[in-house]
Amino acid sequence: MARHISALKRARQNEKRRLGNQGRKTKVKHAVREVRAAVGQKNLAAAETALQKAVPTIAKVAGKGTLHWRTAARKISRLTRQVQALQGA
């Protein structure tokens, strides 16, 4: 365990950041899950609505540094392609 005041503060900050990141990652996972569920049910309207909610959520989490920007771009791209494939079908 840390002994110095600065190390104790750093440990507190790390714990706060860990919990915040955990919550943000959970939001992303839920958003992705909603889009994929709608695509799986072949419900185009629900998929488009879920995608419109998911994209800003993913972008915001990447902007905070929780996700790498390329990971966020990849997630958005894959979800968008799935919804577009549903439109074409």
C-alpha positions as CSV (number, residue, x, y, z in Angstrom):
1,M,0.0,0.0,0.0
2,A,1.1,3.5,-0.7
3,R,2.6,5.5,2.1
4,H,3.5,9.0,0.7
5,I,0.7,11.6,0.5
6,S,1.1,12.0,-3.2
7,A,1.0,8.2,-3.8
8,L,-2.2,8.0,-1.7
9,K,-3.8,10.8,-3.7
10,R,-2.7,9.1,-6.9
11,A,-4.4,5.8,-5.7
12,R,-7.6,7.7,-4.9
13,Q,-7.6,9.4,-8.4
14,N,-6.9,6.1,-10.1
15,E,-9.8,4.4,-8.4
16,K,-12.2,7.3,-9.3
17,R,-11.0,7.1,-12.9
18,R,-11.4,3.3,-13.0
19,L,-15.0,3.5,-11.8
20,G,-15.8,6.2,-14.3
21,N,-14.2,4.3,-17.2
22,Q,-16.1,1.2,-16.2
23,G,-19.4,3.0,-16.3
24,R,-18.6,4.6,-19.7
25,K,-17.6,1.2,-21.2
26,T,-20.8,-0.3,-19.9
27,K,-22.8,2.4,-21.7
28,V,-21.0,1.6,-24.9
29,K,-21.6,-2.1,-24.5
30,H,-25.3,-1.5,-23.9
31,A,-25.6,0.8,-26.9
32,V,-23.8,-1.8,-29.2
33,R,-26.0,-4.6,-27.8
34,E,-29.2,-2.6,-28.6
35,V,-28.2,-2.0,-32.2
36,R,-27.1,-5.7,-32.7
37,A,-30.4,-6.9,-31.2
38,A,-32.4,-4.8,-33.5
39,V,-30.4,-5.9,-36.5
40,G,-30.8,-9.6,-35.4
41,Q,-34.6,-9.1,-35.3
42,K,-34.4,-7.4,-38.7
43,N,-36.1,-4.4,-37.4
44,L,-34.8,-1.5,-39.5
45,A,-36.6,1.3,-37.7
46,A,-35.3,0.2,-34.3
47,A,-31.8,-0.5,-35.6
48,E,-31.6,3.0,-37.1
49,T,-32.9,4.6,-33.9
50,A,-30.5,2.6,-31.8
51,L,-27.6,3.5,-34.1
52,Q,-28.4,7.2,-33.8
53,K,-28.1,6.8,-30.0
54,A,-25.0,4.6,-30.1
55,V,-22.8,6.7,-32.4
56,P,-22.7,9.8,-30.1
57,T,-22.3,7.6,-27.0
58,I,-19.3,5.8,-28.5
59,A,-17.8,9.1,-29.8
60,K,-18.2,10.8,-26.4
61,V,-16.5,7.9,-24.6
62,A,-13.6,8.0,-27.1
63,G,-13.3,11.8,-26.6
64,K,-12.9,11.2,-22.8
65,G,-10.0,8.8,-23.5
66,T,-11.8,5.7,-22.2
67,L,-11.7,4.0,-25.6
68,H,-9.0,4.6,-28.2
69,W,-10.3,6.7,-31.1
70,R,-9.6,4.0,-33.6
71,T,-11.5,1.4,-31.6
72,A,-14.5,3.8,-31.4
73,A,-14.3,4.4,-35.2
74,R,-14.2,0.7,-35.8
75,K,-17.2,0.0,-33.6
76,I,-19.2,2.8,-35.3
77,S,-18.2,1.6,-38.7
78,R,-19.2,-2.0,-38.1
79,L,-22.5,-1.1,-36.6
80,T,-23.3,1.3,-39.5
81,R,-22.4,-1.4,-42.0
82,Q,-24.8,-3.9,-40.3
83,V,-27.6,-1.4,-40.3
84,Q,-27.0,-0.5,-44.0
85,A,-26.9,-4.2,-44.9
86,L,-30.3,-4.5,-43.3
87,Q,-31.5,-1.6,-45.5
88,G,-30.3,-3.3,-48.6
89,A,-32.0,-6.6,-47.7
